[in-house]
């Protein structure tokens, strides 16, 4: 029973770390998609590359800007949770 609780707690913390890492890029993709969709609806421009290129560009910029946050979150999770479990177990 105790091992299951540790497993589920570790899984919960891992999923939360994944949510924190993906949140900046998903937020930018959502905002860019809504803005471009609104622009297309207002101007009646239905070009497929108009939705893809700006969204990917914005996501690349946010990825580059938040890389240190993402790697820091992963390092904290592994050093604080995974490595002590491996060493202690």
C-alpha positions in Angstrom: 0.0 0.0 0.0 2.8 2.4 0.9 4.7 1.7 -2.4 1.5 2.5 -4.4 1.1 5.8 -2.6 4.7 6.7 -3.4 4.2 5.8 -7.0 1.0 7.7 -7.4 2.4 10.8 -5.6 5.5 10.7 -7.9 3.2 10.3 -10.9 1.1 13.3 -9.8 4.2 15.5 -9.3 5.5 14.4 -12.7 2.3 15.3 -14.4 2.2 18.7 -12.6 5.8 19.3 -13.9 4.7 18.5 -17.4 1.8 20.9 -17.1 4.1 23.7 -15.8 6.6 23.0 -18.6 4.0 23.0 -21.4 1.8 25.9 -20.1 3.8 28.8 -21.7 3.9 27.3 -25.2 0.3 26.1 -25.1 -0.9 29.5 -23.9 0.9 31.3 -26.7 -0.5 28.8 -29.3 -4.0 29.4 -28.0 -3.7 33.2 -28.0 -2.0 33.2 -31.5 -4.6 30.9 -32.9 -7.5 33.0 -31.6 -6.0 36.2 -32.9 -5.2 34.8 -36.3 -8.7 33.2 -36.5 -10.3 36.5 -35.6 -8.2 38.3 -38.2 -9.2 35.7 -40.8 -12.9 36.0 -39.9 -12.8 39.8 -40.1 -10.9 40.0 -43.4 -12.2 36.8 -45.1 -8.7 35.7 -45.9 -8.6 31.9 -45.8 -4.9 31.1 -46.4 -3.7 28.0 -44.6 -0.1 29.3 -44.2 -1.4 32.4 -42.4 -2.5 30.2 -39.5 0.6 28.0 -39.4 3.6 30.2 -39.8 2.8 32.9 -37.2 1.7 30.3 -34.6 4.9 28.3 -35.1 7.0 31.5 -35.0 5.4 32.6 -31.7 5.9 29.2 -30.2 9.5 29.1 -31.1 10.1 32.5 -29.6 8.4 31.5 -26.4 10.3 28.2 -26.3 13.6 30.0 -26.6 12.6 32.5 -24.0 11.4 29.9 -21.5 14.0 27.2 -22.0 15.7 28.0 -18.7 12.4 27.7 -16.8 11.6 24.4 -18.5 15.0 22.8 -17.8 15.0 24.2 -14.3 11.7 22.7 -13.6 12.8 19.3 -14.9 16.1 19.4 -13.0 14.3 20.3 -9.7 11.8 17.4 -10.2 14.6 14.9 -10.9 16.9 16.1 -8.2 14.2 16.5 -5.6 12.1 13.4 -6.3 13.5 10.9 -8.7 17.2 10.7 -7.8 16.5 10.4 -4.0 14.1 7.5 -4.7 16.8 5.8 -6.8 19.6 6.3 -4.3 17.4 5.5 -1.3 15.7 2.5 -2.8 
